[in-house]
Amino acid sequence: MRLAKYLAHSGVASRRAAEGLVAEGRVSLDGEVVLDPARDVDESSRVALDGEAVRPEAREVHALNKPPGVVSTARDTHGRPTVIDLVPSARRLYPVGRLDADSTGLILLTNDGELANRLTHPRFGVAKVYRARVLPPSVADRAIRSLRDGVELEDGRTAPARVRRLGRGELEIVIAEGRKRQVRRMIEAVGHRVTHLHRTVFGPLELGSLALGGHRRLRPAEVERLRQGAQSSPPAPLWKNRSA
């Protein structure tokens, strides 16, 4: 097994983040610092991060309905509450992707770096569904078409989104990208401001009736659906772009 994958399976970080830890010289193998994330290791290898032994651990995935004011990081330098604080576990969990501090809804936490990478890497195109309340509340057809076609942001043009109106001042948006504050910036680009953003679906997993601030550990079958469904469309909403 490659070193970066070993670190990911040990719950240290996602595979991409693990590669960064190796490049920074923080990982040693059998007592020697290693800078190659592709170095082969096995169960007999002595791997350490910052001098602390690292071993694969049983993997967990939890769903959390993130409340507002909670940041989607493992720790926060400003002392704000984090998603990790809300999900007690003996494992070293970290969030899969991010939700803005002001946003609410479904976020996953895991110590499975391989799965986290599959769910967040752009090439897998995992879809996420958001509900946004916007001002001004009257959203013109022209703005809807722009979101569906893709809008120009400072970091490049977005991929086409699936968009529909849920009511006055409320939109449902499906994207398969994961840029920072992307939904908010897309809506700002068409002349509106998001007053509340809530994620309801991540890949094949729906938030369902999980209460705000509530969490639950996913069943093995749900984890397998996440793993297998990384390249499939979410189960809801079952609609395509249309004039509504």
Backbone as JSON, one array per atom type, in Angstrom:
{
  "sequence": "MRLAKYLAHSGVASRRAAEGLVAEGRVSLDGEVVLDPARDVDESSRVALDGEAVRPEAREVHALNKPPGVVSTARDTHGRPTVIDLVPSARRLYPVGRLDADSTGLILLTNDGELANRLTHPRFGVAKVYRARVLPPSVADRAIRSLRDGVELEDGRTAPARVRRLGRGELEIVIAEGRKRQVRRMIEAVGHRVTHLHRTVFGPLELGSLALGGHRRLRPAEVERLRQGAQSSPPAPLWKNRSA",
  "N": [[0.84, -1.19, 0.0], [0.48, 2.25, -0.76], [2.14, 4.99, 0.88], [0.67, 7.42, 1.33], [-1.95, 6.53, 1.05], [-2.04, 4.69, 3.13], [-1.83, 6.43, 5.32], [-4.22, 7.8, 4.98], [-6.07, 5.74, 5.4], [-5.58, 5.37, 8.02], [-6.89, 7.34, 9.26], [-5.74, 9.82, 9.47], [-5.85, 11.93, 7.62], [-7.39, 13.12, 4.55], [-6.49, 11.53, 1.41], [-5.22, 13.35, -0.33], [-4.55, 15.41, 1.46], [-2.87, 13.96, 3.1], [-0.73, 13.49, 1.4], [0.32, 16.04, 1.37], [1.21, 16.26, 4.03], [3.29, 14.43, 4.01], [5.0, 15.65, 2.15], [5.75, 17.86, 3.61], [7.57, 16.84, 5.34], [6.78, 15.62, 7.68], [6.28, 13.04, 8.19], [7.46, 9.84, 9.09], [9.15, 6.79, 8.29], [9.89, 3.75, 9.57], [11.63, 5.06, 11.29], [12.91, 6.98, 9.75], [12.67, 10.06, 8.0], [10.33, 10.47, 5.41], [9.76, 11.55, 2.09], [8.35, 10.83, -0.06], [5.2, 10.21, -1.1], [4.31, 7.96, -2.36], [5.68, 5.81, -1.46], [6.01, 2.38, -0.68], [4.3, 0.66, 1.88], [3.51, -1.59, 4.6], [1.68, -3.7, 6.94], [3.66, -4.26, 8.77], [5.29, -2.08, 8.78], [6.74, 0.75, 10.4], [5.18, 3.53, 10.87], [5.04, 7.0, 11.41], [3.61, 10.1, 12.45], [4.65, 13.29, 12.96], [6.23, 12.21, 14.93], [4.53, 10.54, 16.32], [3.14, 7.35, 16.54], [1.39, 5.8, 13.84], [-1.41, 3.98, 12.92], [-3.6, 1.9, 11.0], [-7.11, 2.28, 11.57], [-10.39, 1.24, 12.63], [-12.94, 2.16, 10.38], [-15.22, 4.9, 10.22], [-18.27, 6.6, 9.37], [-20.14, 9.48, 9.69], [-23.21, 11.26, 9.66], [-24.16, 14.63, 9.88], [-26.38, 17.2, 10.8], [-25.61, 20.21, 10.29], [-25.55, 22.98, 12.46], [-26.08, 26.61, 12.32], [-23.25, 28.86, 12.68], [-21.32, 27.06, 13.37], [-18.17, 25.79, 12.52], [-16.71, 24.12, 9.7], [-14.35, 22.47, 10.22], [-11.6, 20.56, 11.6], [-10.43, 21.73, 13.78], [-10.41, 25.01, 15.26], [-8.78, 28.07, 15.07], [-9.77, 30.36, 16.2], [-11.34, 29.64, 18.25], [-13.97, 28.93, 17.79], [-16.95, 26.83, 17.77], [-16.7, 23.56, 16.34], [-17.55, 21.17, 13.74], [-16.58, 18.74, 14.53], [-16.75, 18.82, 17.28], [-19.39, 18.24, 17.71], [-19.88, 15.61, 17.21], [-19.37, 12.95, 18.93], [-16.72, 10.64, 19.16], [-14.4, 7.94, 19.3], [-12.61, 7.88, 17.29], [-10.4, 9.58, 14.97], [-11.92, 11.87, 13.56], [-12.76, 13.82, 10.62], [-14.11, 16.52, 8.68], [-15.89, 15.94, 5.58], [-15.3, 17.72, 2.94], [-16.74, 21.06, 3.01], [-19.04, 23.24, 4.74], [-20.19, 26.58, 4.79], [-19.78, 28.66, 7.7], [-22.15, 30.0, 8.32], [-24.02, 28.51, 7.01], [-26.3, 25.69, 6.9], [-27.15, 22.18, 7.4], [-26.59, 19.0, 5.69], [-23.6, 17.39, 6.39], [-20.76, 15.32, 6.13], [-18.75, 13.33, 8.29], [-15.72, 11.65, 8.8], [-13.21, 9.06, 9.24], [-12.15, 7.89, 7.13], [-10.07, 8.24, 4.74], [-9.81, 7.53, 2.06], [-12.46, 7.29, 1.13], [-13.32, 9.91, 1.67], [-11.75, 11.36, -0.14], [-12.76, 10.39, -2.55], [-15.33, 11.4, -2.47], [-14.98, 14.13, -2.58], [-13.17, 14.89, -4.58], [-12.85, 16.63, -7.63], [-13.0, 15.15, -10.06], [-14.73, 13.06, -9.65], [-17.23, 14.13, -9.47], [-19.39, 14.39, -7.54], [-22.69, 15.01, -6.7], [-24.36, 17.69, -4.98], [-27.16, 18.91, -3.16], [-28.81, 21.93, -2.6], [-30.8, 24.23, -0.7], [-31.78, 27.5, -1.05], [-32.5, 30.62, 0.36], [-33.28, 33.77, -0.91], [-32.57, 37.24, -1.57], [-33.11, 40.08, -3.68], [-36.49, 38.73, -3.48], [-37.81, 38.04, -5.84], [-36.97, 36.19, -8.49], [-35.76, 36.41, -11.63], [-36.51, 34.85, -14.84], [-34.32, 35.03, -16.5], [-32.14, 35.07, -14.74], [-32.32, 32.5, -13.66], [-31.82, 30.99, -15.95], [-29.17, 31.72, -16.41], [-27.83, 30.61, -14.2], [-28.28, 27.94, -14.76], [-26.86, 27.64, -17.11], [-24.3, 28.15, -16.31], [-22.16, 30.36, -14.58], [-19.95, 33.2, -14.66], [-17.28, 33.39, -12.47], [-14.81, 34.81, -10.21], [-12.85, 32.88, -10.06], [-13.16, 31.42, -12.34], [-15.43, 30.0, -14.8], [-18.48, 28.47, -13.79], [-19.69, 25.08, -13.78], [-22.66, 23.97, -15.49], [-25.65, 24.23, -13.54], [-28.33, 22.49, -11.9], [-31.41, 23.93, -11.45], [-34.27, 25.11, -9.72], [-37.28, 26.87, -8.88], [-38.6, 26.96, -5.63], [-40.4, 28.43, -4.35], [-41.49, 31.79, -3.66], [-38.62, 33.65, -3.53], [-37.08, 31.44, -2.88], [-34.86, 28.92, -3.79], [-33.89, 25.8, -5.29], [-30.89, 24.17, -5.76], [-28.61, 22.26, -7.6], [-25.36, 21.18, -7.62], [-22.19, 19.94, -8.8], [-19.7, 20.62, -8.19], [-17.18, 21.96, -5.94], [-16.35, 24.49, -4.99], [-15.1, 27.2, -2.95], [-17.59, 28.71, -1.04], [-19.4, 28.52, -3.15], [-22.16, 28.32, -4.07], [-23.34, 30.58, -2.93], [-21.81, 32.59, -4.17], [-22.46, 32.16, -6.84], [-25.16, 32.85, -6.9], [-25.0, 35.51, -6.14], [-23.75, 36.45, -8.41], [-25.78, 36.61, -10.24], [-27.27, 38.67, -9.35], [-28.51, 38.51, -6.82], [-28.83, 37.91, -3.25], [-27.86, 35.54, -0.85], [-29.69, 34.64, 1.93], [-30.06, 32.5, 3.55], [-28.68, 29.24, 3.58], [-29.0, 25.85, 2.92], [-28.01, 22.51, 3.0], [-29.27, 19.58, 1.59], [-28.82, 17.12, 0.39], [-26.19, 14.84, -0.25], [-24.4, 13.42, -2.62], [-25.59, 10.13, -2.91], [-26.89, 10.26, -0.51], [-29.42, 11.38, 1.64], [-30.46, 14.07, 3.79], [-32.82, 13.86, 5.24], [-34.9, 13.38, 8.09], [-33.24, 14.19, 10.11], [-32.51, 16.04, 12.95], [-31.72, 19.54, 13.45], [-28.41, 20.01, 14.34], [-28.3, 17.41, 15.08], [-26.93, 14.06, 14.81], [-25.8, 11.01, 13.26], [-24.42, 7.73, 13.02], [-23.52, 6.28, 9.97], [-24.96, 3.43, 8.41], [-23.42, 0.32, 7.35], [-24.39, -0.37, 4.76], [-25.18, 2.12, 3.79], [-22.78, 3.49, 3.7], [-21.51, 2.0, 1.74], [-23.15, 2.63, -0.42], [-22.48, 5.32, -0.71], [-19.84, 5.02, -1.47], [-20.05, 3.57, -3.88], [-21.73, 5.17, -5.31], [-20.48, 7.5, -6.11], [-20.19, 8.58, -8.63], [-22.72, 8.94, -9.54], [-26.0, 10.45, -9.99], [-27.78, 12.38, -7.47], [-30.4, 10.96, -5.38], [-32.56, 12.6, -5.06], [-33.53, 15.93, -5.85], [-35.8, 14.42, -8.16], [-35.71, 15.71, -10.77], [-35.25, 17.61, -13.78], [-33.59, 20.41, -15.33], [-35.91, 22.91, -15.98], [-38.63, 25.1, -16.93], [-39.79, 25.9, -14.55]],
  "CA": [[0.0, 0.0, 0.0], [1.25, 3.48, -0.77], [2.18, 5.68, 2.17], [-0.44, 8.37, 1.46], [-3.17, 5.74, 1.25], [-1.93, 4.15, 4.48], [-2.17, 7.52, 6.24], [-5.65, 8.07, 4.84], [-6.79, 4.64, 6.05], [-5.35, 5.48, 9.45], [-7.71, 8.43, 9.78], [-4.94, 11.02, 9.67], [-6.35, 12.99, 6.73], [-7.7, 12.59, 3.24], [-5.25, 11.15, 0.72], [-4.54, 14.56, -0.81], [-3.95, 16.09, 2.61], [-1.77, 13.11, 3.56], [0.41, 13.76, 0.53], [0.91, 17.29, 1.84], [1.93, 15.99, 5.27], [4.55, 13.78, 3.64], [5.85, 16.65, 1.5], [6.24, 18.77, 4.65], [8.58, 16.16, 6.15], [6.22, 15.32, 9.01], [6.02, 11.6, 8.28], [8.66, 9.0, 9.07], [8.96, 5.36, 8.04], [10.96, 2.99, 10.23], [12.54, 5.98, 11.94], [13.5, 7.93, 8.82], [11.7, 10.93, 7.34], [10.03, 10.08, 4.03], [9.17, 12.64, 1.32], [7.66, 10.25, -1.21], [3.91, 9.66, -0.66], [4.06, 6.7, -3.06], [6.5, 4.74, -0.88], [5.23, 1.22, -0.27], [4.32, 0.28, 3.3], [2.6, -2.68, 4.94], [1.32, -3.72, 8.35], [4.86, -4.35, 9.59], [6.01, -0.8, 8.71], [6.58, 1.68, 11.53], [4.86, 4.84, 10.32], [4.77, 7.98, 12.46], [3.33, 11.48, 12.06], [5.16, 14.18, 14.02], [6.79, 11.37, 15.98], [3.51, 9.69, 16.95], [2.86, 6.16, 15.71], [0.14, 5.82, 13.09], [-1.85, 2.65, 12.49], [-4.98, 1.9, 10.49], [-8.15, 2.08, 12.57], [-11.71, 0.95, 12.08], [-13.44, 3.36, 9.73], [-16.57, 5.35, 10.55], [-18.83, 7.74, 8.64], [-21.27, 10.05, 10.41], [-23.95, 12.37, 9.06], [-24.48, 15.69, 10.83], [-27.15, 18.34, 10.33], [-24.81, 21.27, 10.87], [-26.25, 24.22, 12.81], [-25.34, 27.83, 11.97], [-22.25, 29.27, 13.64], [-20.36, 25.97, 13.57], [-17.26, 25.75, 11.37], [-16.49, 22.77, 9.16], [-12.95, 22.11, 10.31], [-11.33, 19.71, 12.76], [-10.16, 22.63, 14.9], [-10.53, 26.41, 14.84], [-7.84, 28.91, 15.81], [-10.49, 31.44, 16.87], [-12.11, 29.1, 19.35], [-15.37, 28.69, 17.45], [-17.3, 25.4, 17.77], [-16.49, 22.87, 15.07], [-18.4, 20.0, 13.52], [-16.0, 17.63, 15.29], [-17.25, 18.93, 18.65], [-20.78, 17.8, 17.78], [-19.98, 14.17, 16.91], [-18.43, 12.22, 19.78], [-16.19, 9.39, 18.61], [-13.03, 7.62, 19.7], [-11.78, 7.96, 16.1], [-9.97, 10.91, 14.55], [-12.8, 12.26, 12.46], [-12.61, 15.12, 9.99], [-15.24, 16.74, 7.76], [-15.76, 15.68, 4.15], [-15.66, 19.0, 2.35], [-17.09, 22.11, 3.97], [-20.18, 24.14, 4.66], [-19.89, 27.85, 5.43], [-20.2, 28.75, 9.1], [-23.54, 30.45, 8.39], [-24.89, 27.55, 6.32], [-26.74, 24.54, 7.69], [-27.48, 21.01, 6.6], [-25.88, 17.73, 5.7], [-22.16, 17.29, 6.21], [-20.27, 14.02, 6.55], [-17.49, 13.26, 9.03], [-15.19, 10.29, 8.68], [-11.77, 8.83, 9.33], [-11.86, 7.11, 5.92], [-9.52, 9.18, 3.79], [-10.08, 7.08, 0.69], [-13.83, 7.69, 0.82], [-13.38, 11.37, 1.65], [-11.17, 11.81, -1.4], [-13.68, 10.03, -3.62], [-16.52, 12.24, -2.38], [-14.67, 15.55, -2.76], [-12.32, 15.17, -5.74], [-13.68, 17.11, -8.75], [-13.17, 14.21, -11.16], [-15.82, 12.14, -9.36], [-18.46, 14.86, -9.73], [-20.47, 14.05, -6.61], [-23.68, 16.1, -6.67], [-24.92, 18.17, -3.72], [-28.39, 19.67, -3.35], [-28.94, 23.03, -1.64], [-31.96, 25.12, -0.73], [-31.3, 28.85, -0.76], [-33.41, 31.75, 0.44], [-32.54, 34.86, -1.54], [-33.12, 38.59, -1.72], [-34.56, 40.25, -3.71], [-37.13, 37.42, -3.58], [-38.28, 37.77, -7.19], [-35.84, 35.74, -9.31], [-36.19, 36.43, -13.03], [-36.17, 33.7, -15.66], [-32.97, 35.26, -17.03], [-31.19, 34.66, -13.7], [-32.38, 31.04, -13.58], [-31.11, 30.45, -17.12], [-27.74, 31.94, -16.23], [-27.34, 29.6, -13.27], [-28.32, 26.65, -15.45], [-25.82, 27.63, -18.14], [-22.99, 28.39, -15.71], [-21.87, 31.78, -14.45], [-18.53, 33.53, -14.57], [-16.81, 33.83, -11.17], [-13.41, 35.26, -10.28], [-11.98, 31.71, -10.23], [-13.54, 30.69, -13.55], [-16.84, 29.75, -15.07], [-19.01, 27.29, -13.14], [-20.4, 24.1, -14.59], [-24.12, 24.15, -15.42], [-26.32, 23.74, -12.35], [-29.77, 22.26, -11.99], [-32.03, 24.96, -10.61], [-35.71, 25.32, -9.83], [-37.9, 27.67, -7.84], [-39.44, 26.25, -4.68], [-41.39, 29.41, -3.91], [-40.97, 33.14, -3.78], [-37.38, 33.86, -2.8], [-36.44, 30.19, -2.47], [-34.39, 28.12, -4.92], [-33.18, 24.55, -5.06], [-29.76, 24.18, -6.68], [-27.78, 21.06, -7.58], [-24.05, 21.36, -8.25], [-21.26, 18.83, -8.6], [-18.4, 21.21, -7.89], [-17.05, 22.23, -4.51], [-15.53, 25.68, -4.75], [-15.4, 27.91, -1.71], [-18.79, 29.55, -1.04], [-19.78, 28.55, -4.56], [-23.57, 28.61, -4.3], [-23.55, 31.99, -2.58], [-21.2, 33.44, -5.2], [-23.23, 32.01, -8.07], [-26.4, 33.63, -6.78], [-24.61, 36.92, -6.18], [-23.38, 36.78, -9.79], [-27.0, 36.9, -11.02], [-27.94, 39.83, -8.79], [-29.27, 38.24, -5.59], [-28.03, 37.62, -2.06], [-28.36, 34.41, -0.07], [-29.9, 34.92, 3.35], [-29.91, 31.22, 4.26], [-28.32, 28.15, 2.68], [-29.18, 24.58, 3.63], [-27.73, 21.37, 2.13], [-30.19, 18.49, 1.89], [-28.38, 15.86, -0.22], [-24.77, 14.7, -0.59], [-24.33, 12.18, -3.39], [-26.82, 9.35, -2.78], [-27.38, 10.33, 0.86], [-30.31, 12.49, 1.96], [-30.48, 14.48, 5.19], [-34.01, 13.29, 5.84], [-35.51, 14.02, 9.25], [-32.23, 14.44, 11.13], [-32.76, 17.36, 13.54], [-30.61, 20.49, 13.42], [-27.46, 19.67, 15.39], [-28.3, 15.97, 15.29], [-25.97, 13.27, 14.04], [-25.94, 9.56, 13.36], [-23.43, 6.97, 12.29], [-24.1, 5.63, 8.81], [-24.93, 1.98, 8.36], [-22.5, -0.17, 6.31], [-25.0, -0.3, 3.44], [-25.17, 3.52, 3.37], [-21.39, 3.8, 3.34], [-21.25, 1.37, 0.45], [-23.85, 3.44, -1.42], [-21.65, 6.5, -0.94], [-18.63, 4.61, -2.2], [-20.41, 3.14, -5.22], [-22.51, 6.19, -6.01], [-19.75, 8.75, -6.23], [-20.33, 9.13, -9.97], [-24.12, 8.93, -9.94], [-26.8, 11.6, -9.59], [-28.45, 12.18, -6.19], [-31.72, 10.38, -5.54], [-33.59, 13.64, -5.01], [-34.84, 15.82, -6.44], [-35.82, 13.71, -9.44], [-36.18, 16.64, -11.78], [-34.23, 18.2, -14.63], [-33.83, 21.83, -15.56], [-37.1, 23.22, -16.72], [-39.0, 26.5, -16.8], [-40.35, 26.18, -13.22]],
  "C": [[0.88, 1.25, 0.0], [1.1, 4.24, 0.54], [1.0, 6.62, 2.36], [-1.75, 7.64, 1.72], [-3.18, 5.15, 2.65], [-2.32, 5.21, 5.51], [-3.66, 7.82, 6.19], [-6.47, 6.99, 5.55], [-6.61, 4.67, 7.56], [-6.14, 6.62, 10.07], [-6.95, 9.72, 10.01], [-5.51, 12.19, 8.88], [-6.81, 12.31, 5.45], [-6.39, 12.28, 2.52], [-4.5, 12.37, 0.22], [-3.86, 15.29, 0.32], [-2.77, 15.29, 3.16], [-0.53, 13.31, 2.71], [1.11, 15.05, 0.94], [1.7, 17.1, 3.12], [3.28, 15.34, 4.98], [5.51, 14.8, 3.04], [6.45, 17.63, 2.51], [7.28, 18.13, 5.56], [8.09, 15.77, 7.53], [6.0, 13.83, 9.23], [7.33, 10.83, 8.21], [8.25, 7.54, 8.87], [10.16, 4.62, 8.6], [12.05, 3.92, 10.75], [13.18, 7.01, 11.05], [12.42, 8.75, 8.13], [11.58, 10.53, 5.87], [9.35, 11.25, 3.33], [8.4, 12.15, 0.1], [6.34, 9.61, -0.76], [3.57, 8.33, -1.31], [4.89, 5.55, -2.51], [5.6, 3.6, -0.39], [5.4, 0.94, 1.21], [3.36, -0.9, 3.48], [2.36, -2.67, 6.44], [2.53, -3.78, 9.27], [5.65, -3.05, 9.63], [5.73, 0.04, 9.95], [6.42, 3.09, 10.97], [4.52, 5.78, 11.47], [4.5, 9.35, 11.84], [3.72, 12.37, 13.22], [5.64, 13.37, 15.22], [5.82, 10.45, 16.66], [3.13, 8.56, 16.01], [1.47, 6.25, 15.09], [-0.18, 4.4, 12.64], [-3.27, 2.74, 11.97], [-5.98, 1.62, 11.61], [-9.47, 1.78, 11.88], [-12.32, 2.24, 11.56], [-14.9, 3.63, 10.08], [-16.97, 6.48, 9.62], [-20.07, 8.19, 9.4], [-21.9, 11.15, 9.57], [-24.32, 13.35, 10.15], [-25.34, 16.73, 10.13], [-26.54, 19.58, 10.99], [-25.66, 22.5, 11.22], [-25.45, 25.44, 12.34], [-24.33, 28.18, 13.07], [-21.2, 28.24, 13.95], [-19.48, 25.86, 12.33], [-16.94, 24.32, 10.99], [-15.01, 22.44, 9.08], [-12.76, 21.22, 11.53], [-11.02, 20.55, 13.99], [-10.18, 24.05, 14.37], [-9.63, 27.28, 15.71], [-8.52, 30.05, 16.55], [-11.41, 30.93, 17.98], [-13.58, 28.87, 19.06], [-15.69, 27.19, 17.51], [-17.13, 24.81, 16.39], [-17.43, 21.67, 14.95], [-17.88, 18.8, 14.31], [-16.52, 17.64, 16.72], [-18.63, 18.32, 18.81], [-20.96, 16.3, 17.59], [-18.96, 13.41, 17.76], [-18.01, 10.89, 19.16], [-14.78, 9.19, 19.14], [-12.08, 7.73, 18.52], [-11.4, 9.41, 15.81], [-10.76, 11.31, 13.31], [-12.4, 13.6, 11.87], [-13.73, 15.28, 8.98], [-14.89, 16.42, 6.32], [-16.24, 16.93, 3.43], [-16.07, 19.99, 3.43], [-18.46, 22.68, 3.69], [-19.77, 25.43, 5.34], [-20.4, 27.86, 6.86], [-21.67, 29.13, 9.22], [-24.52, 29.47, 7.76], [-25.22, 26.38, 7.24], [-26.91, 23.33, 6.76], [-26.48, 19.89, 6.66], [-24.38, 17.9, 5.45], [-21.73, 15.94, 6.78], [-18.96, 14.17, 7.29], [-17.01, 11.83, 9.0], [-13.72, 10.26, 9.04], [-11.3, 7.99, 8.15], [-11.37, 8.07, 4.84], [-9.78, 8.82, 2.35], [-11.48, 7.51, 0.26], [-13.95, 9.2, 0.74], [-12.83, 11.93, 0.34], [-12.13, 11.55, -2.55], [-14.89, 10.96, -3.64], [-16.23, 13.71, -2.69], [-13.84, 15.86, -4.0], [-13.2, 15.55, -6.93], [-13.93, 16.06, -9.83], [-14.29, 13.21, -10.91], [-17.18, 12.81, -9.5], [-19.63, 14.5, -8.84], [-21.41, 15.25, -6.45], [-24.12, 16.41, -5.24], [-26.13, 19.03, -4.01], [-28.53, 20.69, -2.22], [-30.29, 23.73, -1.8], [-31.5, 26.48, -0.25], [-32.47, 29.82, -0.7], [-32.66, 32.98, -0.02], [-33.33, 36.17, -1.48], [-32.41, 39.27, -2.87], [-35.25, 38.9, -3.98], [-37.63, 37.06, -4.97], [-37.09, 37.46, -8.09], [-36.31, 35.59, -10.75], [-35.77, 35.15, -13.76], [-34.74, 33.81, -16.2], [-31.91, 34.8, -16.02], [-31.16, 33.13, -13.57], [-31.61, 30.42, -14.75], [-29.61, 30.6, -16.97], [-27.14, 30.9, -15.29], [-27.28, 28.23, -13.94], [-27.24, 26.52, -16.51], [-24.42, 27.67, -17.56], [-22.69, 29.87, -15.69], [-20.38, 32.0, -14.27], [-18.22, 34.06, -13.17], [-15.35, 34.22, -11.28], [-12.44, 34.1, -10.44], [-12.41, 30.84, -11.39], [-15.03, 30.43, -13.65], [-17.3, 28.46, -14.38], [-19.61, 26.33, -14.16], [-21.9, 24.38, -14.51], [-24.7, 23.53, -14.15], [-27.75, 23.38, -12.69], [-30.44, 23.18, -10.99], [-33.54, 24.94, -10.81], [-36.18, 26.2, -8.67], [-38.73, 26.76, -6.93], [-40.59, 27.14, -4.21], [-40.78, 30.79, -4.06], [-39.73, 33.29, -2.9], [-36.7, 32.6, -2.33], [-36.13, 29.34, -3.7], [-33.82, 26.8, -4.42], [-32.13, 24.42, -6.15], [-28.95, 22.9, -6.49], [-26.48, 21.37, -8.32], [-23.19, 20.14, -7.96], [-19.84, 19.32, -8.42], [-18.33, 21.49, -6.4], [-16.16, 23.43, -4.23], [-15.99, 26.4, -3.48], [-16.59, 28.85, -1.9], [-19.42, 29.63, -2.43], [-21.23, 28.94, -4.79], [-23.86, 30.08, -4.01], [-22.99, 32.9, -3.68], [-21.95, 33.35, -6.52], [-24.49, 32.88, -8.03], [-26.1, 35.12, -6.76], [-24.3, 37.36, -7.6], [-24.6, 37.09, -10.65], [-27.87, 37.94, -10.32], [-28.76, 39.6, -7.54], [-28.3, 37.93, -4.45], [-28.68, 36.49, -1.29], [-28.5, 34.81, 1.38], [-29.84, 33.64, 4.19], [-29.64, 30.13, 3.23], [-28.31, 26.85, 3.47], [-28.93, 23.43, 2.65], [-28.58, 20.18, 2.56], [-29.73, 17.13, 1.38], [-26.89, 15.93, -0.51], [-24.63, 13.37, -1.3], [-25.63, 11.41, -3.27], [-27.47, 9.46, -1.41], [-28.22, 11.57, 1.08], [-30.28, 12.79, 3.45], [-31.68, 13.89, 5.92], [-34.49, 14.08, 7.04], [-34.52, 14.29, 10.37], [-32.36, 15.87, 11.64], [-31.52, 18.24, 13.44], [-29.69, 20.22, 14.62], [-27.38, 18.19, 15.67], [-27.3, 15.25, 14.4], [-26.3, 11.8, 14.21], [-24.83, 8.9, 12.57], [-24.1, 6.23, 11.14], [-23.96, 4.12, 8.91], [-23.98, 1.53, 7.24], [-23.1, -0.08, 4.91], [-25.0, 1.13, 2.91], [-23.77, 3.94, 2.95], [-21.05, 3.21, 1.98], [-21.96, 2.12, -0.68], [-23.05, 4.7, -1.72], [-20.44, 6.14, -1.8], [-18.95, 4.28, -3.66], [-21.1, 4.24, -6.02], [-21.8, 7.49, -6.24], [-19.9, 9.38, -7.62], [-21.77, 9.14, -10.45], [-24.83, 10.17, -9.43], [-27.47, 11.33, -8.25], [-29.86, 11.65, -6.39], [-32.83, 11.4, -5.53], [-32.9, 14.98, -5.2], [-34.78, 15.14, -7.81], [-36.4, 14.62, -10.52], [-34.98, 17.13, -12.57], [-34.56, 19.67, -14.8], [-35.07, 22.03, -16.43], [-37.51, 24.66, -16.42], [-39.49, 26.87, -15.42], [-39.34, 26.93, -12.37]]
}
